[in-house]
Amino acid sequence: MSDEKVYVPPIKIQGIKTKIVPIIKQNIIIDEDTTWVEPFMGSGVVGFNIKPNKAIFSDTNPHIINFYNQIKSGEITSYKVREFLEKEGKKLEELDEVYYYEVRNRFNENHNPLDFLFLNRSCFNGMIRFNKDYKFNVPYGHKPKRFSKAYITKIVNQVAHVEDLIKNNNWEFKCQSFEKAISEAPEKSFVYCDPPYIGRHVDYYDSWDEKSEKNLKESLQESNKKFMISTWDYNEYRKNEYIDKIWNFCNKINKEHFYFVGAKETNRMPMMEALLINYIPNENGYNLNNYNQQIKYIL
Ligand SMILES: C[S@@+](CC[C@H](N)C(=O)[O-])C[C@H]1O[C@@H](n2cnc3c(N)ncnc32)[C@H](O)[C@@H]1O
C-alpha cells in the first residue's frame, strides 16, 4: 500500500472515485479469469486502476463510451490529442470564452469526442452535465491559458496510459443501461457499481431516484454475481437512509472521503463514503487506517 499509485484518466466527472480506488482494490475479489463489469464507468478511474484482463465498461453517456471506443479503434491516439489541443488551445487563448462556446455549440451538433475532451478540460470545475435535450451545458472555466504546454502533456500522458491498457487487455466499452450490463454479465464476473447518488444534487446524463436504486438491487440480486456498490453513508446533516432500506443485506465498508468537484458549496462537505458488498470482505481489506495519506496521485 505504501507506494500505491492511482492513475487519473483523461475525462473527469463529478463524483470521480480517485480517492477511494485503493480501498476498492483491497476489497474486491477477482482473479485473472474474472470479467470486471462496471455499468456506471464515468471517468473509468476505478477499473482503469484495477487493470483486469477482461472488462466490460459501460455507461448511458454515449460521449464517454465513444471517446474510449475511438481510443480502442485507434481513431484517437495520444499523438492526435496533442495536435488537437495545441491547435484548439491557441484559439482559446486568442478568443477566450467566445471560442469555448463555439466549441460547445460545435460539439452539441457533431459530437466529436476530441471536442468533448477539450470541453471537459476547460469547462467550469471539470464537470459533465447535459440538459434535458442532451446538450452539454457546463459554462466556461474562464482560463484562456488553460491548455499550456505542461497541461497538454499531462492530458496526453493520461490518454497514452489508457491507450496502453486498452491495447493490452480485453476491454469492451458499451453505451447501455445498468440493467442490460448486469443481466448480460458473463458467468464469472465481478460487478462494481457507482450509480449517481440519490438525494445529492448532482446532474448526470441520466437521472436517479428511489425506483432506480430498487431496480439496481433487483438486477444485482437476479444476476447472482459478487458485487460492490459505492455510495455515501452520511455527512454532517444527513444519513443515507437507503443503506438500511434497500441494501440491508450487504456488508458495509466506510472511510471519510472529501468531494472536491461540485458546483455547490453545500456539496463540498466532508462526507463518509461507503462500499457495500454481498460477500465476506478480504481479511486484510478491513484495515482502513490512513489509507488516504499513503497514496500518490498521478494527475
Ligand atoms: C457517479 S458517476 C460514476 C463515477 C465513476 N465511478 C468515476 O469514478 O469516475 C455515475 C455514472 O453513471 C452514469 N449513469 C447514470 N444513470 C445510468 C444508468 N441508468 N445506467 C448506466 N449508467 C448510468 C452516468 O452517466 C455517470 O457517468
The ligand as an SDF file (V2000), in Angstrom:
LIG
                    3D

 27 29  0  0  0  0  0  0  0  0999 V2000
  -21.0190    8.6230  -10.0220 C   0  0  0  0  0  0  0  0  0  0  0  0
  -20.7790    8.5640  -11.7580 S   0  0  0  0  0  0  0  0  0  0  0  0
  -19.5540    7.2990  -11.8800 C   0  0  0  0  0  0  0  0  0  0  0  0
  -18.2090    7.8110  -11.4730 C   0  0  0  0  0  0  0  0  0  0  0  0
  -17.0780    6.8410  -11.7050 C   0  0  0  0  0  0  0  0  0  0  0  0
  -17.1220    5.7000  -10.8080 N   0  0  0  0  0  0  0  0  0  0  0  0
  -15.7510    7.5600  -11.5340 C   0  0  0  0  0  0  0  0  0  0  0  0
  -15.0350    7.3080  -10.5580 O   0  0  0  0  0  0  0  0  0  0  0  0
  -15.4440    8.4060  -12.3700 O   0  0  0  0  0  0  0  0  0  0  0  0
  -22.2320    7.7830  -12.3520 C   0  0  0  0  0  0  0  0  0  0  0  0
  -22.2670    7.4500  -13.8410 C   0  0  0  0  0  0  0  0  0  0  0  0
  -23.4460    6.6930  -14.0800 O   0  0  0  0  0  0  0  0  0  0  0  0
  -23.9650    7.0190  -15.3560 C   0  0  0  0  0  0  0  0  0  0  0  0
  -25.4020    6.6490  -15.3380 N   0  0  0  0  0  0  0  0  0  0  0  0
  -26.4590    7.3330  -14.8570 C   0  0  0  0  0  0  0  0  0  0  0  0
  -27.5840    6.6250  -14.9620 N   0  0  0  0  0  0  0  0  0  0  0  0
  -27.2570    5.4460  -15.5210 C   0  0  0  0  0  0  0  0  0  0  0  0
  -28.0000    4.2590  -15.8790 C   0  0  0  0  0  0  0  0  0  0  0  0
  -29.3140    4.1960  -15.6980 N   0  0  0  0  0  0  0  0  0  0  0  0
  -27.3110    3.1950  -16.4130 N   0  0  0  0  0  0  0  0  0  0  0  0
  -25.9770    3.2800  -16.6170 C   0  0  0  0  0  0  0  0  0  0  0  0
  -25.2200    4.3780  -16.3180 N   0  0  0  0  0  0  0  0  0  0  0  0
  -25.8550    5.4340  -15.7610 C   0  0  0  0  0  0  0  0  0  0  0  0
  -23.6800    8.4950  -15.5030 C   0  0  0  0  0  0  0  0  0  0  0  0
  -23.6130    8.8570  -16.8690 O   0  0  0  0  0  0  0  0  0  0  0  0
  -22.3300    8.6300  -14.7840 C   0  0  0  0  0  0  0  0  0  0  0  0
  -21.2600    8.5400  -15.7000 O   0  0  0  0  0  0  0  0  0  0  0  0
  1  2  1  0
  2  3  1  0
  2 10  1  0
  3  4  1  0
  4  5  1  0
  5  6  1  0
  5  7  1  0
  7  8  2  0
  7  9  1  0
 10 11  1  0
 11 12  1  0
 11 26  1  0
 12 13  1  0
 13 14  1  0
 13 24  1  0
 14 15  1  0
 14 23  1  0
 15 16  2  0
 16 17  1  0
 17 18  1  0
 17 23  2  0
 18 19  1  0
 18 20  2  0
 20 21  1  0
 21 22  2  0
 22 23  1  0
 24 25  1  0
 24 26  1  0
 26 27  1  0
M  CHG  2   2   1   9  -1
M  END
$$$$
